[in-house]
Amino acid sequence: MKQHKNSPLVWPLRALGLGALVGIWAYGNGPGGISPLVLPTIPRVMEALGEALAQPATYEAAFITFGEILAAFVIASVLGLAAGFWAARTPVRTQVFQSIFVWGYLAPLILFYPLFILSFGTGVGSKIGYGAVSAFFPIAYNSLRAFATVKPTMLTVARAFGASSFQTDFLIKLPSALPLTSSGVRIGAGASMITVIFAEMLASTAGLGYQLALNSQTFAAPQAFAMIILLMVLVGVLQGLVNILLTPKSERGKSLNAAH
């Protein structure tokens, strides 16, 4: 596959976008007349961020949120990949479970979050369970599609050369299904991050999402914006780790060379 070098305009355009956001924010604080209770000034948010970073409780909350997201993602990945692989092994299973996975993928699972609270309480269990279920369906659906669409001719040729079922599964199906499966895992990672943070905001006693909701309810806008910044950094780190894990080493090297 042909590799395209990053344009030299990429980072300047990103910086321009960030500058535009800061400019709009400053305009809202000044001529825009937006109340500081709704949109605090940038210096005040930075001050609140520094105060948050100086408190051990902030790191404890970040660790809880990170652990919940990681646990939900790992559970969803293992079960989703296994379910997709199993369902794709026969045409009948594929037809039956594809509709189920699509339904779970598209259904508003937030409607079922109260059931997780009733089952696991407001602790980390309900966040992990809800995040895992939300991430399971996109992973399972994409895995099913990936394994079910492997070209039959490849399997026929492999069997003609004496390949066992184990060999066809792991030497033919798995490499062919990897691109679409990786896409499903990436979507599942995003789903687990969104749902865990949202669940913390709805009903929780710990975590960065809980801190964000608490500051919003008490009209502590600078502290709320500081939590938003921390959550964005945490999500960025997690997404970066997922991309590193799912990107082959050869592709990582090419990407680094293109960046330089």
C-alpha distance (Angstrom), angle and dihedral (degrees) to the residues before:
residue distance angle dihedral
M1 . . .
K2 3.77 . .
Q3 3.78 113.6 .
H4 3.78 117.8 -140.7
K5 3.78 118.4 -148.3
N6 3.77 116.7 -126.7
S7 3.77 111.9 -100.4
P8 3.83 114.6 -113.3
L9 3.80 86.2 -126.4
V10 3.81 94.3 64.5
W11 3.80 98.9 86.6
P12 3.83 95.5 37.5
L13 3.80 89.3 52.7
R14 3.79 91.1 48.5
A15 3.80 90.0 50.1
L16 3.80 89.2 48.2
G17 3.80 90.7 53.1
L18 3.80 91.5 49.5
G19 3.80 90.4 48.0
A20 3.80 90.5 50.8
L21 3.81 90.1 52.1
V22 3.81 91.4 50.7
G23 3.80 89.9 47.3
I24 3.80 92.7 52.1
W25 3.79 89.4 47.4
A26 3.82 91.7 51.4
Y27 3.80 90.8 46.7
G28 3.80 90.3 52.6
N29 3.82 90.3 52.7
G30 3.81 92.1 47.9
P31 3.81 125.2 25.9
G32 3.81 91.1 4.7
G33 3.78 90.4 66.9
I34 3.81 96.2 -145.2
S35 3.79 111.7 163.6
P36 3.84 116.4 -108.1
L37 3.80 86.3 -129.6
V38 3.81 87.1 68.3
L39 3.81 102.4 28.5
P40 3.82 113.7 20.3
T41 3.78 120.0 -159.2
I42 3.79 119.1 -91.2
P43 3.85 93.9 -115.9
R44 3.80 89.9 52.1
V45 3.81 91.5 50.3
M46 3.81 91.0 48.9
E47 3.80 89.1 50.2
A48 3.81 90.7 51.0
L49 3.80 89.8 47.5
G50 3.80 90.8 53.1
E51 3.80 90.6 49.4
A52 3.80 90.6 50.3
L53 3.80 92.5 49.6
A54 3.81 89.7 52.0
Q55 3.81 92.0 58.3
P56 3.83 120.7 84.0
A57 3.82 88.8 -148.2
T58 3.81 89.4 68.6
Y59 3.80 92.2 58.2
E60 3.80 90.6 46.1
A61 3.81 89.5 53.0
A62 3.81 91.2 47.3
F63 3.81 90.6 49.6
I64 3.81 90.9 51.8
T65 3.80 92.9 49.5
F66 3.80 91.9 45.1
G67 3.80 91.4 49.7
E68 3.80 93.3 48.5
I69 3.80 92.8 50.1
L70 3.80 93.1 44.9
A71 3.81 93.5 48.5
A72 3.81 92.6 46.9
F73 3.80 91.8 48.1
V74 3.82 95.0 47.9
I75 3.81 92.9 47.9
A76 3.80 92.2 47.0
S77 3.81 92.6 46.9
V78 3.81 95.3 50.6
L79 3.80 95.3 44.1
G80 3.81 94.9 38.1
L81 3.80 95.1 50.9
A82 3.80 91.5 45.4
A83 3.81 92.8 47.7
G84 3.79 93.3 47.6
F85 3.80 92.4 48.1
W86 3.81 92.8 47.5
A87 3.81 94.3 46.1
A88 3.81 92.4 49.8
R89 3.81 94.7 55.5
T90 3.83 94.0 87.2
P91 3.84 131.6 28.3
V92 3.81 91.5 -125.3
R93 3.81 93.3 54.8
T94 3.79 89.9 45.9
Q95 3.80 92.3 54.5
V96 3.80 93.3 45.2
F97 3.79 100.3 44.6
Q98 3.79 99.1 36.1
S99 3.81 90.0 70.4
I100 3.80 91.2 46.2
F101 3.80 93.0 50.4
V102 3.81 91.3 46.7
W103 3.80 90.4 51.4
G104 3.79 91.9 50.6
Y105 3.81 90.3 45.0
L106 3.81 93.4 54.3
A107 3.81 102.2 30.6
P108 3.84 118.6 104.4
L109 3.79 95.3 -112.3
I110 3.80 90.5 -177.6
L111 3.82 85.1 83.7
F112 3.80 88.4 68.6
Y113 3.80 96.8 48.0
P114 3.84 92.7 96.2
L115 3.82 87.0 61.4
F116 3.80 90.0 57.1
I117 3.80 89.8 50.9
L118 3.80 90.9 50.1
S119 3.80 90.8 48.5
F120 3.80 101.7 40.4
G121 3.81 105.0 15.5
T122 3.79 125.1 -131.1
G123 3.81 94.6 -54.9
V124 3.78 129.9 98.3
G125 3.82 93.3 -72.1
S126 3.79 94.8 71.9
K127 3.82 91.7 47.2
I128 3.80 93.2 49.7
G129 3.80 92.9 45.2
Y130 3.79 94.6 47.2
G131 3.80 92.9 44.5
A132 3.81 91.9 47.9
V133 3.80 93.7 50.7
S134 3.80 91.9 46.9
A135 3.81 91.9 51.1
F136 3.81 95.2 40.3
F137 3.80 97.7 71.3
P138 3.82 100.1 54.1
I139 3.80 90.0 45.4
A140 3.81 93.4 47.4
Y141 3.81 93.5 44.6
N142 3.79 95.1 49.8
S143 3.80 91.3 43.6
L144 3.79 91.3 52.1
R145 3.79 91.3 49.8
A146 3.79 91.1 46.5
F147 3.80 96.1 51.5
A148 3.81 94.5 38.5
T149 3.81 93.9 53.9
V150 3.81 97.2 54.2
K151 3.81 106.7 128.1
P152 3.83 110.0 -98.6
T153 3.81 90.5 -143.6
M154 3.80 90.1 64.5
L155 3.80 90.7 54.1
T156 3.80 92.1 45.1
V157 3.79 92.4 52.5
A158 3.81 91.5 46.4
R159 3.80 92.2 51.7
A160 3.81 90.3 46.0
F161 3.80 87.7 59.8
G162 3.79 90.6 51.2
A163 3.81 100.7 -98.4
S164 3.80 114.3 164.2
S165 3.80 124.4 -132.6
F166 3.80 89.2 -100.9
Q167 3.80 91.3 52.5
T168 3.80 94.2 47.4
D169 3.80 90.3 48.5
F170 3.79 97.1 50.7
L171 3.81 102.8 26.0
I172 3.81 100.7 38.2
K173 3.80 111.4 18.0
L174 3.80 99.5 38.1
P175 3.84 97.9 51.8
S176 3.82 91.1 43.7
A177 3.80 92.3 49.1
L178 3.81 96.1 44.1
P179 3.85 99.8 94.1
L180 3.81 95.8 51.8
T181 3.78 92.1 38.5
S182 3.81 90.5 52.6
S183 3.80 89.4 52.3
G184 3.79 89.8 53.8
V185 3.79 91.7 49.4
R186 3.81 90.5 51.1
I187 3.81 90.6 51.0
G188 3.79 89.6 47.6
A189 3.80 90.8 51.5
G190 3.79 90.4 54.5
A191 3.80 91.4 46.4
S192 3.80 92.6 51.7
M193 3.81 91.8 50.3
I194 3.80 94.2 48.8
T195 3.79 96.6 44.4
V196 3.81 96.6 44.7
I197 3.81 92.9 50.3
F198 3.81 91.4 44.3
A199 3.80 90.6 48.8
E200 3.80 90.5 51.4
M201 3.79 89.1 53.4
L202 3.80 93.2 49.6
A203 3.79 101.8 46.3
S204 3.77 123.2 -7.3
T205 3.77 144.3 113.6
A206 3.81 99.4 -147.8
G207 3.79 143.6 24.0
L208 3.79 135.9 69.4
G209 3.80 91.5 -76.5
Y210 3.79 89.5 56.4
Q211 3.81 90.4 49.2
L212 3.81 90.1 50.7
A213 3.80 92.4 50.8
L214 3.81 92.1 45.6
N215 3.81 93.0 51.3
S216 3.80 91.3 46.5
Q217 3.80 92.5 50.9
T218 3.81 91.4 50.6
F219 3.84 92.1 46.8
A220 3.81 91.6 -117.0
A221 3.81 92.2 148.2
P222 3.84 98.4 171.3
Q223 3.80 91.3 51.7
A224 3.81 90.8 45.7
F225 3.80 91.4 52.8
A226 3.81 89.4 47.6
M227 3.81 89.4 55.4
I228 3.81 89.8 49.3
I229 3.81 90.0 54.5
L230 3.81 91.6 49.0
L231 3.80 91.3 48.7
M232 3.80 91.1 50.1
V233 3.81 90.2 51.7
L234 3.81 91.4 47.8
V235 3.80 92.3 49.2
G236 3.80 90.4 47.3
V237 3.81 91.5 52.8
L238 3.80 92.4 48.0
Q239 3.79 92.8 47.4
G240 3.79 90.2 48.9
L241 3.80 91.0 52.6
V242 3.80 91.0 50.1
N243 3.80 91.3 50.2
I244 3.81 91.2 49.7
L245 3.81 91.8 50.3
L246 3.81 93.4 48.0
T247 3.80 97.6 42.8
P248 3.83 115.4 86.3
K249 3.81 115.3 -120.2
S250 3.80 91.4 -115.8
E251 3.80 91.3 54.9
R252 3.81 91.6 47.0
G253 3.79 90.2 56.0
K254 3.79 92.3 49.7
S255 3.80 90.8 48.7
L256 3.80 91.6 51.6
N257 3.80 91.6 48.4
A258 3.80 90.5 49.5
A259 3.79 90.8 50.3
H260 3.82 90.5 54.3
